[in-house]
Amino acid sequence: MSTGISGAAPPGDHINRAAADEGPLPWYRQRLWRTLRRGSGPFNVAFLLLVTFTAVSAPWITSRDPTVSDPVNRLHPPAWQAKGAPVNLLGTDQLGRDVYTRLVYGARISLVVGLGTVLISALLGSAAGLVAGYFEGRLGTGLMRLADIQLAFPFLLLALAVVAAVGAGLLNVILILGIAGWATFARVVRSQVLSIKQREYVEAVRAIGAGQSTILVRHVVPNVLTPVIVLATATVANNIVVEASLTFLGLGVQPTIPSWGSMLADARDYLAVAWWMGIFPGLALMLTVLTINLLGDWLRDYLDPTLRNI
């Protein structure tokens, strides 16, 4: 006598059938999963979220003032070294200011400069690229010749000259770097628009009587967002380095504002006796820029429509 049940489904079979009934995952979810498995995107996002959280919550992470000096406790080593104080986790600088506190507040300057400059550059450059690529004509040609002239100058040298002329300061640095970066966005957007407006679906929409504004907003702009996003991530990293370089040379933010560039400038005369003054802001700058660049590569792999079947 058989004790089994004839025709009974094996355990877990109903789960497999339910998954089969749902059908395959959409292409964008499949590509996201493949990109997550083979890339470092999640780690980059996590690190940038940590940096952003640190910058936003700086007053709660540390209760010390980054600008208050304490000459009695100057050049104290990190807490884990001999003569280090637990209250100064990463040591103190030549004026007795806490390195950890200045490092945390310096993240604010880097993020504000990086994001603010890219926002200005992307808006100005994308608008110019759309006009030059879609309408062409004398206006488009003139915009591209202006972009060529600006791109002929080294970016850092151009920023140095303008900042030296108009003066240092956080707002001036953001405006100068933002305006100076429009040419790259304009070139990229124009090349994309010249290709997109010749596509069959754009010709079909134009044939049924759609207006120029409708074609631009609904069919051209969405297709140029991917290269703009990828370029924006690379520009954020570049502008963070440029701001630190300008501040290191004394042409960036005011000395009273804590930033990674000013910390590196203060450390150059004390590297032999106080290595922690330059190592920690240098590591923070390097890791942040590297993470943003890797995130840009990851976004390119995910957003590129030519890789949808890879």
N, C-alpha and C positions, 0 to 999 in steps of 0.2 A: 504494500500500500504506500503510495507516494505521499510524502508530507508536504511537498511543494505545491505551489499554486500555479496552475498552468497559465501561461501567457502573462505572468506578472512582470512588470517593468523593473529593471535593475535599479538599485538605489542611485539617486541623483539624476536619473534619466529625465525626470520632469523639468529639472533645471536646465539641462542641455536643450530640451525641446523649446522651453520658453526663450532661451537665448537665440535659438535658430529662428523662432517666429519673429523676433525683433528685427532680423535682417542684419546685414553688415553695418559697421559704424560709418558715419559720413566721412568723406575724404579728409576734411580738415581735422577731425578728431583722430583719424588714423595717422596723419602726418604729424600732429602734435605729439602723439604717443611715441612715434618713432624718433622724433627730434629730441624728446625728453630723454629717451633711453640712450641715445648716442652722443648727446651734447652736454655741455656744462651750464645750460641756461638756468635751471632751477637754482644751482649754487650761486650763479651771478646775481640772479634776482634776490636771493636771500641776503647776500652780502650788501647789495645796494639798499635793500629795505632796512638792514641794520644800520648802515651809515645815515640813512634818512631819519630813522627813529632817533639815533644819537643826536643828530643836528637839531631836530625839532624839540626833543625833550632835554636839551642841555641843562637848563636851570634845575631840573629834577634829578638828573644823573649826578651832577656835582653841585655842591652848595658854595663853592668858592668863586671868587671874582677873578676872571682871567687877566684883568688889567692891574690888579693890586700887587704891588711889589713888597718884598720882605727881605731886605738886604742881609738880615741876620742869618737867614736860611738859604743863601744863594749857593748855587752849584751843588746842591745835595744830590747824591746818586739815587737811582730807583730803590724802591722799598726792599727788594730782595738782595741788595748788595750791602756790604759793610758800610756803616754810618748812614744807611738809608732810613728814612722815617716812614712809618706806615701811612701817615697822612698824605705823603707825597708819593703816590703809587709809581709814577714814571720820573720822579726826580723834579728838580727845580732848575730854572735858567739863571743867567747872570744877574738878574735883578730879583731873584727869589720867587718868581712867579711859577705856579704849578704847571708843569708840562702837560699833564693829563687834562687839566681843565682847558688849557689853551688849545690842545689837540681836538677836544670835543667841540669847542666853539668855532674852531677853524673850519670844521666840516660845513658849517652854515655858509661861510663865504664861498667855498668851492661849489656847493650845490646851487646857491643863488646865482653865481656868475655863470656856471655851466648851463643851467636851464634858462636863465634870463636872456643870455646872448643867443642861444639857439632859437628861442622863440622869435626874437627879432629877425634873425637871419632867415629863418624858414618862412616867415610871413612875407618879408620883402622879396626874397629871392624867388619864392614860389609864384608870387603875383607877377613878377617881371618875366619869369620863365613861361608862364601861361600866355601872357600877352605876346611875347616874342615867338613862341612856338605855334600858337593857334592862328594869330592874325598876321604874323610876319610883317612885311612892309618895312617902311623906313623906321618906324618906331622900334620894331623888333631888332632891326639891324643896329640901330643906335644903342639900344640897351646891351646887346652882345658885345659891341665894340667897347663900351664902357666897362663891361665885365672883363674883357680881355686886358684892358689897360690896368685894372686893379689887380688881376691875377698875375700880371707881370712882375709885381713887387712881392718880395717875400713877406708872408703874413706877419711874422713877429717883428720884422723891421718896420713895416708899415704901422703896426700898433705902437711900437716904441716912438716913432716920429710923431704920431698924432697925439699920444698921451703926453709927450714932452711939450707939445705946443699948447694943448688945452688945459693941461694940469692933471694931477693924479686925483684919485678918489674912486670909491666903489661905483657910484652912479656913472661917472665918466668911463670907467673901464667897461662896464656892461654895455653902454651905448656904443662905444667905439668898436668893441669886439663884435657886437651884434650887427652893426652897419657894415663893418669890414667883411663879414662872412656871407653877405647876400649873393656874391658873384658865383660861388660854388653851387649854391642851391639853384640859382637861375640857370646855370649851364645844364645841370642834371635834369631839371624839370622841362626845359626847352627840348632837349633830345628825346625825352619820353613823349612829349606832346606831339612832336613831329612824326613819331612813329604811330602813336595811337590814332591820330585823326585820319590816317589813311586806312584804318582797319575796316573790314566789311560791315561790322555792326554799326559803326559811326556813319558810314555812307548810307546804310539803310535807314537810320534814324533821320538823317538829313533829307533823304528822299521822301519821307512821309510828311515833311513839313515842319519838323521840330526847329525851334529857334536856336540861335547861337548860345544864349545863356543856358538853355536846357541841356544842350549837348555838353557844354563845359561842366556844369554842375553835376549832372547825373551820369555822364559817360566818360569824361576825360579826367576830372579831378580824382574820383575814386581809384583810377588806375595808376595815378602817379604818387599815391600816398606811400606805397611800399618803398620805393627808393628814397623818398624824403625821410621816412622814419629811420631807415638804415643809416643814411647820411647824417641825420640828426644825432644819433648815438655816437658816431665817430667825432662829430663836431663838439659835442659836450665834453668828451675826454680831451680833445685838443685845446679847447678854451680854458679848461681847468689848469692845464699845464702852462698856457700862455699867461693866465692871471698870476699863477705862482711865480713865473719868470719875471713878470713886470714888478711884482711886489718884492721879489728878491733883489731887483735892481733899484728899488726905491721909487718906482713909477706906478705902483699899483694902489692898493687900498692904504688908508692912513695907518701910520705905525701904531696908533692906539687901538686899532681893530685887530683882534687875534686872527691870523690866517696861517695856513701851512707855509706859504711863501715867506712871510715875515719871520716865522720860526726858523726856517732854513737860513735866512739872511742873518739872524742873530747867532746862529750856531757856527757859522763859518770861522769865527775867530776862537772858538772854544772846543773844536773837535778833538784836540789832543788831550784835554783835561775833562771834558764833559761830552762824551760821545752820544749820550742819550738826547741831547738837545737837537741833534740833526737826524739821528737814526729813526726815531718814532714818527716825526712829520714826514720824512722821506718815504718810509714804508707806507704810511697812510695814503700819501699822494700816489705812489706807485701802484698799490693794490686797487685803489679806486679807479684810476685810469685804465689799468689792465682789465678790470672787471667790466667796465663800460664798453671797452673795445670787444671783449669776448661776447658780451650780450648783443652787440651789434651784429657780429657774425652769426650768432644763433638766430636772431630775428630774421636775418637775410635768408638763412636756410629754411625757416618756417614760412615766411611770407612770399618767397619767390614762387610764382605759379608754375614755372617750368619744372619745379621739383615735386609736383603733387603726386606723381606716380613712382617716386623714388623711395 
